[in-house]
Amino acid sequence: MSEREQLEALCAWDGVEAAKLWARRAANLYRVSISDPTHYASQSDWKPLLDQSIRELEVFSETGVIP
């Protein structure tokens, strides 16, 4: 499930505030993962994808608007 789908589902089930909290937590987990050189997320083929996800999750967590 993509982040967009997850956010849509969370908004429907638990409300926007709960989805914003999830987005902040997910962005933080992604950030930790890409900073760990032993984690696959830090590899050159994954890092740009996760960087984009982090930006989108941060936008949502601040605005409540799904990018």
N, C-alpha and C positions, 0 to 999 in steps of 0.2 A: 504494500500500500504506500503510495507517495505521501509526502508531507501534506500536500494540498488535500488529498482525500482524507487523511487523518484529521486535519484541522476541520474540514467540513463535518466529518462524523462527530468529532468532539463538540463542536458548536451545537450540533443538533441534539446530542445526548445530554451534555453537561453544561452547556452555555458557553458564551464567549470568554468569560473570565477564567473558567477552568481550562479552556483551550489556550488562552494566553499564557497561563502558568505552565502548561505542558510544553508550549513552544519555547519558553525561556529555558526550561530544564533540558529539552532536547538540544537546543543550540549550545548550551554549556557542555553537554556530553560530547557533542560533535567536536567542539573546540578542544577539549581534553584529548580526544582520540587523534586529531590531526597533529597535535603537538608531541605525541609519543612516537618516536622514530621506529619502534618495534610494532606499531599498530598498522594494519593495512591501510587505514584511512590517511596516513601520512604519505603514502606512496604517490608518485606523480600522476598516475591515472585516476586516483580517487580524490585526492586533495581538492582539485578545482570544483568537483561536484559537491563535496561537502561544504566548501567555502560558500558556494551559491545557496545551498540549503540553509546554512547559518544566517546569511543575509536575509533570506526570505522569512525565516522563523523570527528573526529579530524585528523585522518590519511588522509582522503580525502581532508579536507580543507587545509592541508599542501602540499599534493603531487598531488592532482588532479586524483589520481588513486583510483578506487572503490575497496575496499577490498573484 
